[in-house]
Amino acid sequence: MAAKVASAVTVSQGAGKLMYEVTIGDALASDAAAIALIGANTFTATFGHTVPADHLAEFLASTYSSEVVEAEILKAQETNTSTIVARDEAGKVMGFVQLVRELTEPCIPGDASSHAELRRLYVDTTAHGKGIGSKLIAAVEHKAKAEGFKTLWLTVWEHHPQAQRLYQKLGYVKVGETEFATGDSIQMDWVLAKSL
């Protein structure tokens, strides 16, 4: 069941202000194409310049094709992964995030069964700065806490200070580093964690 959340963020439009509203809810198989497009576009805009074009193309095909995303949504119970989306008033998917249960990194203390990962927070590049990412994070945190998880963790690219600031503002702290591969290109991500 989706929860309708009025955005506290206003965006100037001419002389007036426009109030944005998003609905947060579980992804449907019919959302796969929109999620794939947002994932591919956002990943490319953020990281595409750092890896060879063939590595990027291979990664996008294996991670953000409509077929791959639809399979992830349909196999959510098998993979312990929930995909959550934000929809605008017209029902268009504006962003997504995943909650992955009982997964951990070696640098995170405690029992892995009490850990959950916040994965793939991506917002349509046309909607950056409108509070959608924060709402998706809040939804994952709420869901993880309600399911009894004690620690929520994530990875963020070491050269993405804007995302690092957002997560740190929301209470996540750096606990280590891990490698992220895009094809043969290896980059360093920070591991951030938050007690729920």
ABEGO torsion letter per residue (X at the ends): XBBBBBBABBBBBEABBBBBBBBBBBBBAAAAAAAAAAAAAAAAAAAAAABBAAAAAAAAAAAABAAAAAAAAAAAAAAGBBBBBBBBAAGBBABBBBBBBGBBBAABBEBAAABBBBBGBBBBAAABGAGAAAAAAAAAAAAAAAAGBABBBBBBBAABAAAAAAAAAAGBBBAEBBBBBBEABBBBBBBBBBBX
